Amino acid sequence: MGCPGVPAPSRHLTACLWGTCGGGGTFKAPHWVCALGGGGWSPLFPWSPFLPLPRSLAAGRTLSLPHSVRFPHPALVFEGVPELAKPPPPPLVSLYLQWVNGVHVIEHEGGHLPFEADRRPLSSCRITIAINNTLSPHTLPPGTILYKTDPSMYPKGYFVQNTKFDFFNYAGLHRSMLLYTTPTTYMDDITVTTDVDQDIGLVNYQIIVQGSDHFQVDVSLLDEEGKLQVPSAHLWWPYLMHEHPAYLYSLEVKLTAQMAVGPVSDFYTLLVGIRTVAVTESQFLINGKPFYFRGVNKHEDADIRGKGFDWPLLVKDFNLLRWLGVNAFRTSHYPYAEEVLQPCDRYGVVVIDESPGVGIVLAESFSNVSLQHHLEVMEEMIRRDKNHPAVVMWSLANEPASFLKPAGYYFKTLIAHTKTLDPSRPVTFVTNTNYEADLGAPYVDIICVNSYYSWYHDYGHMEVIQLQLATQFENLYKAYQKLMIQSEYGADAIEGFHEDPPLMFSEEYQKGLPQQYHAVLDQKRKEYVVGELIWNFADFMTNQCKWHLDAWDVSLLIVSGGLNGRGIRLKAEVASSPLCFTTV
């Protein structure tokens, strides 16, 4: 609740200082973005001739506050920025915000998650921010800077950002920046956990109050018709698992405190889904019933918006997800905007919530400095997302080099810390390390594994997929005796390219490869496989290279949001499969 997506009545939303405008502005290399005030955006530092100013940040205004909000405890909330840094060398990570006469307010390391500054501005002020998407070995995600020193090939000081992940490192503000106010005594956080005792729904809550030690809190839980009758509670069920999925109650919390200036009150409403999550030796259970993850991976990306949040695009995505029969997705490879989780709660789409721990492949990225930052990121992520019933599992990383010696201690510590923060959900990270060498796998609750048989090797030989995939599962289970999710699989294709027999990048190959996976998955789900997430839901921007067409990774849906042949075929396969979802 600390940075609520939708302010409750006592959270007065004064201004959206910047809307979700950052994604359209794409930096081709790390650089600074600058400040609002006066007549618009002003560069803080000289611009390189090969680093254009992003158009999405080329406007602004001076902030004038209405008299009604000039009282204690206004706060600025940054909902999402890229990894923030000062230009190399060295790539220090921070955000620098100024109020009025250049007064320093806040520095923050890391993007994707909200952070705020508690500040009382004057009636008119200039807000200045400086952000950067430069990645270092200790950021999340990590990266390195490579300087090109050959004067016959590169200009003086030329450098490139190297990363070990396969999506574009956008810069700019890609979510909203908000100003809101609270009373002098206010609710700073609410934590809700739920349980079920036979047919009785149990809602446990913890409320943290700031500003006074003398207060009274009244809590009520309302259903969709009025006052909740806890017996025969309506449970929150995933999409296609119940005839009335995703039932939500409203938890209403009212705080009153007697201050020297008189009585003060605060009020907040939180949507609550009553459900349980459990992991057994052979099943993933939601409300005591077996659940099978039949879904996709995603990215926050679109051709006209980049990473900038867009409500119409979100509505389109969820219409297509439900049409496809998808019951789950992973937030690959970073926490998405909280607005994405809200329709997941309402529609019953289950979420594996992933941190920005992607591309952790260098030994120095497993250092104590990196670990401390990763621990802090998990604290921020769980604080924001803990009350969403759709979130059923935390994923700490994607494809780290978990065979490196420091990886064992790193993930043991990180997983233990995450479980301390939230004991109610299982914890995983997504691996592609050989089962014999994986030092992090012993500590996860469920093994999520990525594999691209007959795509990244054995090119074109789909006949070996079933053997290799079955061997993968059997080796992992023999080593760890844990449930498994096939968290990535699939193939790219060029829309409209057809070949018979199927060739790589043809639509026929993209169709045939998952069918080979499905033959094995349909057998292993009877034993210990509890899900499959195809790569990827929709096209997304990635770096230009010789193996990506037009720098867009082609997936289930074409970049404009329409269906390609693969999406239509998947819809048909899902609709005809008797094993798609477990029903109550």
Disulfide bonds with the S-S distance in Angstrom:
none
